[in-house]
Amino acid sequence: MLKRKVYSRLLEWKNSVNKKCLIIKGARQVGKTYVVRAFGEAEYESFIEINFYRQPELKQIFSGGLSGEEIFKKMTASIPGIKLIPGRTLVFLDEIQKCAAARTAIKFMVEDGRFDVIASGSLLGLSYGRDADKEVEEVESIPVGYEIPVMMYSLDFEEFLWANGYSSDAISYLKEFYDNKKPVPDGIHQQYGKLVREFIVIGGMPEVVADYVQNKDFNRVNDIQCRLISDYEDDIAQHAKGVEKPKVRRCYDSIPNQLARENKKFKYSEVEKKSTAKKYGNSIQWLVDANMAFSCRNLRIPQLPLRYNEKENEFKIYLNDTGLLMALFGFETKLAVMNNTLVGSAKGGIYENFVAESLVKKGYSLHYYKPDDEFELEFIIEKNGEVQPIEVKAGNAATKSLNRYIDMYKPSMAYKIISGNIGEATGKLSMPHYMIMFL
C-alpha cells in the first residue's frame, strides 16, 4: 500500500470526540476509495462499504424513514453478513453523489453516534445543475454542521519519496539543511535533483506511482497516464452540460499550449480565436470545480487578504498533476526533462506547474503578481500571517522581479526556487526544487 498523508488525518478524526462525517473530495483516480478502504479494514473491527455506482440497489436503505436506527436496521437487512458493532464500525458511503437521500441521511447517522461514517464521491466540487450525469441526484437538504470536508490530491513529492523507499528519517535529515539554511552535500543534492525530475515526469497519480515503483518502466508509466487522461476526457463528455462539453474539452486541451508560452496568462483567444470569458469562463470554472485544474489569480496589489485583491480576468491555469501534463507534452519532452536537457519556455511552464501543484497540496491558495510587462512573480502566498513572494526558475537565473519586489514591499522572507543548492541572502532564501515540500 502507498503511504498517504491523509491516513494520519483519518486517524486523528477517528480518535476525536463528537465525530462528524468526513466528506472526502478530490479528482478521480487520486486514491480516495483505496485509502478509506485500507483505513477501515486496518483500524476497525467492522468495515461496511456501500458503493452507489456498483450497488444502486442499496439506495433503498435510505428511502422512507431517515432515523439513524431505521437506516442501520435496513443495512443489516440488505447486506448479508455485516456486523454493526457500536464504537468499532466504520460505514463508508462511496460515490455518494448518486444517492441524494444518503447525503441527507448523514445528519441522522451522525446524531445516532454509534458508528463512524465517511463519505466520498467523484466530482463533488461541481454544484448541482452543472453535472450532466443523470444519475447524479440533487440533495434536498445538505447536512450542514454534520460534515467535515477533506480535500485529497494525487501523491506529493514527499509521498513519492516514501513510495520509492526513502524513510522519514532520510527526509528529516534533508530537512535539517533547509531548517539551518546550509548547502546540501553535492552527491545528495544531485540525487534529489534527479528524483524531483522523475517525479515531474511520473507525477503523483497512485496507479502510475505504484506501477513505476514495481516495474521502473517509463513506457508503462506513459501508457497509464494516457489512459487516465482519456478517463478525464470521458468525465468531461459525461458530466459537462451539453453545450459546455466541447468548450470544457477545448479549454483542457489548451492548457499545455498556454503553459508552454513565455507569458503564461490564460488567454481565451488561444482556445478559440476572438473568444472571451463570456463564452469560455464557465468552462474554465468547471475544470477547477472538478479538481482537474488549478486556477492562479493575478493580484492588483500583494496585500492581505489576497482573495479580495484579485484581478477578475487575469489568471493562469495549471493541471492537477504534472505527470499528466508531461504525458500531454509527449514522450520526448519527458526524456529531455529526465536528462535535464530541455530548453525553451515550456521548461519554465513545467516547473511552474510542479510548484503550483506542490503549493496546493500544502494547503496554499494560488496567486501571482504581474503589475507590468517587466515584472512578474510566479506565486504569492499567505504564510505566517503575511504575504510572501516566490519566484520559480527552471535553472538558476537572476531574479530581477524578486529583487524589485523585496525593495518595494520588504517582506520578512522571499523565496527563489531553483535547480541549485540552498542559500540565504538578506530576506531571500534560494532553495532547490525538491525542498518545496518543506515550505
C-alpha positions in Angstrom: 0.0 0.0 0.0 1.2 3.5 -0.8 1.7 5.6 2.3 -0.5 8.6 2.2 -0.6 11.7 4.4 -4.4 11.7 4.5 -4.2 8.5 6.6 -2.9 10.4 9.5 -5.8 12.8 9.1 -8.2 9.9 9.2 -6.6 8.6 12.4 -6.8 12.0 14.0 -10.5 12.1 13.1 -11.1 8.5 14.5 -9.6 9.4 17.8 -11.6 12.7 18.1 -14.8 13.1 20.2 -18.2 14.1 18.9 -17.2 13.0 15.4 -19.0 14.3 12.3 -18.9 12.6 8.9 -15.8 13.1 6.8 -16.6 14.0 3.2 -13.5 13.2 1.1 -13.4 15.2 -2.1 -10.9 15.2 -5.0 -10.4 14.4 -8.6 -11.0 10.9 -10.0 -8.2 8.3 -9.5 -6.3 10.1 -6.7 -6.9 7.2 -4.3 -9.9 8.2 -2.2 -11.6 4.8 -2.2 -8.3 2.9 -1.8 -7.2 4.9 1.3 -10.6 4.8 3.1 -10.9 1.0 2.4 -7.4 0.4 3.8 -8.1 2.6 6.8 -11.4 0.9 7.5 -10.1 -2.6 7.3 -7.0 -1.9 9.4 -8.4 0.4 12.1 -11.9 -1.0 12.7 -13.3 -4.4 13.8 -16.1 -4.0 11.2 -15.9 -2.1 7.9 -19.0 -1.6 5.7 -18.6 -0.2 2.2 -21.6 0.9 0.1 -20.7 2.0 -3.4 -23.8 3.6 -5.0 -22.3 3.3 -8.5 -21.7 -0.5 -8.3 -24.6 -1.2 -5.9 -27.5 1.1 -6.9 -30.0 -1.4 -5.3 -28.7 -0.3 -1.9 -30.2 3.2 -2.3 -33.4 1.8 -0.8 -31.7 1.7 2.6 -32.0 5.5 2.7 -35.6 5.7 1.4 -38.5 6.2 3.8 -37.7 6.9 7.4 -34.3 8.5 8.0 -33.7 8.0 11.7 -30.3 6.5 12.4 -31.9 3.4 14.0 -34.0 2.8 10.9 -31.1 3.3 8.5 -28.8 0.9 10.3 -31.6 -1.7 10.6 -32.1 -1.6 6.9 -28.4 -2.1 6.3 -28.5 -5.4 8.3 -31.5 -6.5 6.2 -29.9 -5.5 2.9 -26.3 -6.5 3.2 -25.7 -10.2 4.2 -23.2 -10.9 6.9 -22.4 -7.4 8.1 -21.7 -6.6 11.7 -22.6 -3.3 13.3 -20.5 -3.0 16.4 -21.0 0.2 18.4 -17.8 2.2 18.6 -15.9 -0.2 16.3 -17.6 0.1 12.9 -16.9 2.3 10.0 -19.6 2.9 7.4 -18.2 4.1 4.1 -20.6 5.7 1.6 -18.8 5.8 -1.7 -20.0 7.6 -4.9 -22.5 9.4 -2.6 -23.4 11.9 -5.4 -25.5 9.1 -6.9 -27.7 8.9 -3.8 -29.1 12.2 -2.6 -31.0 10.6 0.2 -27.8 9.1 1.6 -26.2 12.6 1.8 -29.3 13.9 3.6 -29.2 10.9 6.0 -25.6 11.7 7.1 -27.2 14.1 9.7 -29.2 11.2 11.3 -26.3 8.7 11.2 -24.0 11.2 12.9 -26.7 12.0 15.5 -27.1 8.3 16.2 -23.5 8.3 17.2 -22.9 4.5 17.4 -20.9 4.1 14.2 -18.3 6.2 12.3 -19.2 7.5 8.8 -17.1 8.6 5.9 -18.5 9.6 2.5 -16.7 10.2 -0.8 -17.5 10.7 -4.4 -16.4 11.8 -7.8 -16.7 15.5 -8.9 -18.3 16.5 -5.7 -16.9 20.0 -6.4 -19.5 20.5 -9.1 -22.6 22.3 -7.9 -25.9 20.7 -8.8 -27.1 21.7 -12.3 -23.5 21.7 -13.7 -23.3 17.9 -13.8 -25.0 16.3 -16.8 -24.8 12.8 -15.4 -28.5 11.8 -15.0 -27.6 9.5 -12.1 -26.3 12.4 -10.0 -29.1 13.3 -7.7 -29.9 16.7 -6.2 -29.6 16.9 -2.4 -32.7 18.4 -0.9 -31.1 19.0 2.4 -27.3 19.1 2.8 -26.4 18.1 6.4 -24.7 21.4 7.3 -22.8 21.1 10.6 -22.6 17.4 10.3 -19.8 17.1 7.7 -16.1 17.8 7.7 -14.7 18.2 4.1 -11.3 16.8 3.4 -9.6 17.5 0.0 -7.4 14.7 -1.4 -4.9 15.1 -4.2 -2.5 12.8 -6.0 0.8 12.0 -4.2 3.1 14.9 -3.4 6.8 14.7 -3.8 7.4 13.5 -0.2 4.8 10.7 -0.6 6.6 9.8 -3.9 9.8 9.5 -1.9 8.2 7.2 0.6 6.9 5.0 -2.2 10.4 4.7 -3.5 11.8 3.5 -0.2 13.0 6.8 1.3 12.4 6.8 5.1 11.0 9.6 7.2 14.5 9.7 8.8 16.1 10.3 5.4 13.7 13.1 4.6 14.2 14.6 8.1 18.0 14.6 7.5 17.4 16.5 4.3 15.1 19.0 6.1 17.9 19.8 8.5 19.7 21.6 5.7 16.5 23.5 4.9 16.0 24.5 8.6 19.6 25.5 9.0 19.8 27.1 5.5 23.0 25.2 4.9 24.1 23.7 1.5 23.2 20.1 0.9 26.3 17.9 0.1 26.7 17.7 -3.6 26.1 14.0 -4.0 22.8 14.2 -2.0 21.8 17.4 -3.9 22.3 15.7 -7.3 20.4 12.6 -6.1 17.3 14.6 -5.0 17.5 16.8 -8.1 17.2 13.6 -10.2 14.4 12.4 -8.1 12.4 15.5 -8.5 12.8 15.3 -12.3 11.5 11.7 -12.0 8.5 13.0 -10.1 7.8 15.7 -12.6 7.7 13.1 -15.4 5.8 10.4 -13.4 3.5 12.6 -11.4 1.6 11.5 -8.3 -1.4 9.5 -9.6 -1.4 6.5 -7.3 -1.7 3.9 -10.1 1.1 5.4 -12.0 3.4 5.6 -9.0 2.7 2.1 -7.8 3.4 0.7 -11.3 6.6 2.7 -11.6 7.9 1.5 -8.1 7.3 -2.1 -9.2 8.5 -2.0 -12.8 10.7 1.0 -13.3 9.3 1.3 -16.8 8.6 4.7 -18.3 6.7 3.2 -21.2 4.2 1.6 -18.8 4.0 4.9 -17.0 3.2 6.7 -20.2 0.5 4.2 -21.1 -1.2 4.5 -17.7 -1.0 8.3 -17.9 -2.6 8.4 -21.3 -5.4 6.1 -20.1 -6.0 8.4 -17.1 -6.2 11.4 -19.4 -8.7 9.5 -21.6 -10.7 8.8 -18.4 -10.7 12.6 -17.6 -11.8 13.3 -21.2 -14.6 10.8 -20.7 -15.6 12.6 -17.5 -15.9 15.8 -19.4 -18.1 14.1 -22.0 -20.3 12.5 -19.3 -20.5 15.2 -16.8 -20.3 18.6 -18.5 -23.6 20.0 -19.6 -24.5 19.7 -23.3 -23.2 23.0 -24.8 -20.3 23.0 -22.3 -18.9 19.6 -23.3 -16.8 20.8 -26.3 -15.9 24.0 -24.6 -14.6 22.3 -21.5 -12.6 19.9 -23.7 -11.1 22.7 -25.7 -10.0 24.5 -22.5 -8.5 21.4 -21.1 -6.6 20.6 -24.3 -5.3 24.2 -24.5 -3.6 24.2 -21.1 -0.3 22.6 -22.2 0.0 25.1 -25.1 -0.7 28.0 -22.8 1.9 26.8 -20.2 4.5 26.4 -23.0 4.4 30.1 -23.7 6.6 32.8 -22.2 3.6 34.7 -20.9 1.5 32.0 -19.2 -1.5 34.1 -18.5 -4.5 32.1 -19.7 -5.9 33.6 -23.0 -9.4 32.6 -24.2 -8.2 33.5 -27.7 -5.8 30.6 -27.6 -8.8 28.3 -27.1 -10.6 29.8 -30.0 -9.8 33.0 -32.0 -11.5 36.1 -30.7 -13.1 34.3 -27.8 -13.8 35.9 -24.4 -14.6 35.0 -20.8 -18.3 35.3 -21.8 -18.0 32.1 -23.9 -15.4 30.1 -22.0 -15.3 31.4 -18.5 -17.8 28.8 -17.2 -15.8 26.0 -18.9 -12.6 27.0 -17.0 -14.6 27.1 -13.8 -15.9 23.6 -14.5 -12.4 22.3 -14.7 -11.4 24.0 -11.5 -14.5 22.8 -9.7 -13.9 19.2 -10.9 -10.3 19.5 -9.5 -8.9 18.7 -12.9 -7.1 22.0 -12.9 -5.9 24.8 -10.5 -6.5 28.5 -11.0 -3.8 31.1 -10.1 -5.1 34.7 -10.0 -3.1 37.9 -10.6 -3.2 40.5 -7.8 -3.9 44.2 -8.0 -1.7 44.6 -5.0 0.1 41.9 -2.9 -1.7 42.6 0.4 -3.9 40.5 2.7 -6.5 39.3 2.2 -5.2 38.1 -1.2 -8.6 36.7 -2.3 -10.1 40.2 -2.3 -7.2 41.8 -4.2 -7.5 39.5 -7.3 -7.9 40.8 -10.8 -11.1 39.2 -12.1 -10.0 38.1 -15.6 -6.2 37.7 -15.2 -5.2 34.2 -14.2 -3.1 31.2 -15.1 -4.3 27.6 -15.2 -2.2 24.6 -14.1 -3.1 20.9 -14.4 -3.7 19.0 -11.2 -0.9 16.6 -11.8 2.4 17.5 -13.5 2.9 13.9 -14.7 -0.4 14.2 -16.7 0.9 17.5 -18.1 4.1 15.7 -19.2 2.1 13.0 -20.9 0.3 15.6 -22.9 3.6 17.2 -23.9 4.8 13.8 -25.2 7.5 11.2 -24.5 10.4 13.1 -26.0 9.7 16.1 -23.7 9.7 13.7 -20.8 13.1 12.3 -21.8 14.5 15.8 -22.1 13.3 16.6 -18.6 14.8 13.4 -17.2 18.1 14.2 -18.8 17.9 17.8 -17.8 18.4 18.9 -21.5 15.1 20.7 -22.1 15.3 24.3 -23.2 12.8 27.0 -24.0 9.7 28.5 -22.4 7.9 25.1 -22.0 10.5 24.2 -19.4 9.5 27.1 -17.2 5.8 26.1 -17.5 6.6 22.6 -16.4 8.4 23.7 -13.3 5.8 26.3 -12.5 3.1 23.5 -12.7 5.2 21.4 -10.3 5.4 24.2 -7.8 1.8 25.2 -8.2 0.7 21.6 -7.6 3.1 21.3 -4.6 1.7 24.6 -3.0 -1.9 23.4 -3.4 -1.1 20.1 -1.8 0.5 22.0 1.1 -2.8 23.9 1.6 -1.8 27.3 -0.1 -4.1 29.2 -2.4 -2.6 30.2 -5.7 -1.9 33.9 -6.7 0.7 35.6 -8.7 1.8 39.3 -9.2 2.4 40.8 -12.6 1.8 44.6 -12.4 3.6 45.3 -15.8 5.4 43.5 -18.6 8.8 43.8 -16.9 7.8 42.4 -13.5 6.3 39.0 -12.6 6.4 36.8 -9.6 5.1 33.3 -10.2 3.5 32.9 -6.8 2.4 35.0 -3.9 1.4 33.1 -0.7 -0.1 33.8 2.7 2.3 32.4 5.3 2.7 33.2 9.0 0.1 36.0 8.8 1.8 37.9 6.0 2.4 37.9 2.2 5.5 36.1 0.9 6.7 36.0 -2.7 8.0 33.1 -4.7 10.0 33.2 -7.9 10.4 30.0 -9.8 13.4 29.2 -12.1 13.8 26.0 -14.0 17.6 26.7 -13.8 19.3 29.2 -11.6 18.9 32.5 -13.4 18.9 36.0 -11.9 15.8 37.1 -10.0 15.2 40.7 -11.1 11.5 40.6 -10.3 12.1 39.2 -6.8 14.7 41.7 -6.0 12.4 44.5 -7.1 9.6 43.1 -5.0 11.8 43.0 -1.9 12.8 46.6 -2.5 9.2 47.7 -2.8 7.4 45.6 -0.2 10.2 44.4 2.2 8.7 41.0 3.1 10.2 39.2 6.1 11.0 36.3 3.7 11.1 35.8 -0.1 11.8 32.5 -1.9 13.7 31.7 -5.1 13.0 28.1 -6.2 15.9 26.9 -8.4 17.9 23.9 -9.6 20.9 25.0 -7.5 21.6 24.4 -3.8 20.2 26.2 -0.8 21.5 29.6 0.1 20.4 32.7 2.0 20.8 36.4 1.4 19.1 39.2 3.4 15.4 38.4 3.3 15.7 35.9 0.4 16.0 32.1 0.6 17.2 30.3 -2.5 16.3 26.6 -2.4 16.3 23.6 -4.8 13.0 22.5 -6.3 12.9 19.4 -4.2 12.7 21.5 -1.0 9.3 22.9 -1.9 7.9 20.0 0.2 9.3 21.8 3.3 7.8 25.3 2.6 
